[in-house]
Amino acid sequence: QSALTQPPSVSGSPGQSVTISCTGTSSDVGSYNRVSWYQQPPGTAPKLMIYEVSNRPSGVPDRFSGSKSGNTASLTISGLRAEDEADYYCSSYTSSSTLVFGGGTKLTVL
Amino acid sequence: QVQLQQSGPGLVKPSQTLSLTCAISGDSVSSNSAAWNWIRQSPSRGLEWLGRTYYRSKWYNHYAVSVKSRITINPDTSKNQFSLHLNSVTPEDTAVYYCARDRGEYDILTGYYGLAYYFDYWGQGTLVSVSS
């Protein structure tokens, strides 16, 4: 199973919005609403930010939102803050009954 | 609050077996809703799900195809923990290894918990280097 495709990096200024894309295929993102997003600051474990495309776990700010269209899922961070600077990874269930992750996107807050 | 505490050696010789343990607090390895996973992360392979163990009236194990011939994940109910054993390691197995919980998803049709396919709690990570 190939990794999901994410842009290597995105950036934005404080207060702005950024969107990170996650492109898969009809065998994963396109067929299942089991897309999740993780935030990983340097040297720490990933943290769940979005599950099932657009659901936020308790404690995650509503500045974080998720969506999906076709084979591409997206994570949008609005009102960007310095503390949002981290690597972000998407993940999807696949038709092989397994999980595949994206290659990760480094978010820089300018 | 669920906490996962990993332990195990940070250096393993090629051809030997990598063994890590994940101790659970705030939940049970025998939970009828959760599943217990191992995931690794390396610069070359990114994040890679390795396998899971979970209990639904009996124990189940699922493994990634990439490591299926070399991996075993075992629950230890007496210590409320689970372990990863990866044999015949090579330098390509050098990575940060994480344990993580899949909290499960209730299936209203069957009345049982299936898998949620996302991870809400993670261990702190263990860097394992494979080198002679």
Interface residues (C-beta under 8 A of the other chain):
Chain A: A3 R34 S36 Y38 T44 A45 P46 K47 L48 Y51 E52 P57 Y89 S91 Y93 S96 S97 T98 L99 V100 F101 G102 G103 G104
Chain B: G46 L47 E48 W49 H62 A64 V65 Y98 A116 Y117 Y118 F119 D120 W122 G123 Q124 G125
